[in-house]
Amino acid sequence: MTTEPNKNDLEIVPNEYDNKDYEVNVSIPEFNCICPRTGLPDFATIKINYIPNKHIVELKSLKLYIVKFRYVGVFHEHATNKILDDFKEASRPKKIEVFGCFNPRGGIHTVVESAWSE
């Protein structure tokens, strides 16, 4: 069985341009997790926008981290905030925003926005 996503799954590498502020925008259109109430799959697009500090997150490790949510029963709000918290702890960016744009279910469309800056 796959373990739950963890900040240690995110590999960091040195930011070769830490002398300037620039924004990295990552879009993950195939995110999915399990509804903790029904056990049915939830689908979303996760968007991560961040300004790196001393490190960036290696994208393959981010992909493998995100895939682990497929087996987790989690509310939309919790998934979005967990991604922000784990990403922030792993890479210590200057600023980060995570958007969880969840597909409609039962007539409800959910967008969760979470942000942090130093």
C-alpha positions as CSV (number, residue, x, y, z in Angstrom):
1,M,0.0,0.0,0.0
2,T,1.2,3.5,-0.9
3,T,2.1,5.7,2.1
4,E,0.4,9.1,2.5
5,P,2.1,12.2,0.9
6,N,4.8,13.7,3.1
7,K,7.0,16.8,2.8
8,N,10.0,14.4,2.7
9,D,8.7,13.2,-0.7
10,L,9.6,16.6,-2.2
11,E,13.2,16.7,-3.4
12,I,14.7,20.2,-3.3
13,V,17.6,21.4,-5.4
14,P,19.6,24.7,-5.1
15,N,18.1,27.7,-6.7
16,E,20.8,29.0,-9.1
17,Y,19.1,32.4,-9.3
18,D,18.5,33.1,-5.6
19,N,19.7,36.7,-6.2
20,K,16.5,37.6,-7.9
21,D,12.7,37.2,-7.3
22,Y,11.0,35.2,-10.0
23,E,7.7,33.2,-9.9
24,V,7.3,29.6,-10.7
25,N,3.8,28.5,-11.8
26,V,3.0,24.7,-11.8
27,S,-0.4,23.3,-12.9
28,I,-1.4,19.8,-12.1
29,P,-4.6,19.0,-14.0
30,E,-5.0,15.4,-13.1
31,F,-5.0,15.6,-9.3
32,N,-7.3,13.2,-7.5
33,C,-8.1,12.1,-4.0
34,I,-10.9,10.2,-2.2
35,C,-13.9,11.8,-0.6
36,P,-13.7,10.8,3.1
37,R,-17.5,10.6,3.4
38,T,-18.4,8.6,0.3
39,G,-15.1,6.9,-0.7
40,L,-15.7,8.2,-4.3
41,P,-12.9,9.8,-6.2
42,D,-12.6,13.6,-6.3
43,F,-10.8,15.3,-9.2
44,A,-9.1,18.7,-9.4
45,T,-6.6,21.0,-11.0
46,I,-4.0,22.0,-8.4
47,K,-2.0,25.2,-9.2
48,I,1.1,26.1,-7.3
49,N,2.6,29.6,-7.7
50,Y,5.8,30.3,-5.7
51,I,8.8,32.6,-5.5
52,P,11.8,30.5,-4.6
53,N,14.3,31.4,-2.0
54,K,17.4,29.2,-1.7
55,H,15.8,26.0,-3.2
56,I,13.3,24.9,-5.9
57,V,11.3,21.7,-5.9
58,E,12.2,19.1,-8.4
59,L,9.2,18.4,-10.5
60,K,9.3,14.6,-10.8
61,S,9.3,14.4,-7.0
62,L,6.3,16.8,-6.9
63,K,4.5,14.5,-9.4
64,L,5.2,11.4,-7.2
65,Y,4.1,13.3,-4.1
66,I,0.8,14.4,-5.8
67,V,0.0,10.8,-7.0
68,K,0.0,9.6,-3.4
69,F,-3.2,11.6,-2.8
70,R,-5.1,9.1,-4.9
71,Y,-5.3,6.8,-2.0
72,V,-6.1,9.4,0.7
73,G,-9.5,10.2,2.1
74,V,-9.3,14.0,2.5
75,F,-11.5,17.1,2.3
76,H,-10.7,19.6,-0.5
77,E,-9.7,22.2,2.1
78,H,-7.3,19.9,3.8
79,A,-5.7,18.6,0.6
80,T,-5.0,22.2,-0.6
81,N,-3.6,23.3,2.7
82,K,-1.5,20.1,3.1
83,I,0.1,20.7,-0.2
84,L,0.9,24.3,0.8
85,D,2.3,23.3,4.2
86,D,4.5,20.4,2.8
87,F,5.8,22.5,-0.1
88,K,6.6,25.4,2.2
89,E,8.4,23.1,4.7
90,A,10.4,21.3,2.0
91,S,11.6,24.3,0.0
92,R,11.1,27.4,2.3
93,P,10.0,29.7,-0.6
94,K,9.7,33.5,-0.2
95,K,6.0,33.2,-1.2
96,I,3.6,30.5,-2.1
97,E,0.0,30.2,-3.3
98,V,-1.8,26.9,-3.8
99,F,-5.2,26.7,-5.6
100,G,-7.3,23.6,-5.5
101,C,-10.0,23.8,-8.3
102,F,-12.2,20.8,-7.7
103,N,-14.5,19.4,-10.3
104,P,-18.2,19.8,-9.5
105,R,-19.9,17.0,-7.6
106,G,-23.6,17.1,-6.6
107,G,-23.9,20.5,-8.1
108,I,-21.1,22.1,-6.1
109,H,-17.9,23.4,-7.5
110,T,-15.2,24.2,-5.0
111,V,-12.1,26.4,-5.3
112,V,-9.7,26.5,-2.3
113,E,-7.0,29.1,-2.2
114,S,-4.2,29.0,0.4
115,A,-1.2,31.4,0.6
116,W,1.9,32.2,2.7
117,S,4.7,34.7,2.4
118,E,7.7,35.4,4.6
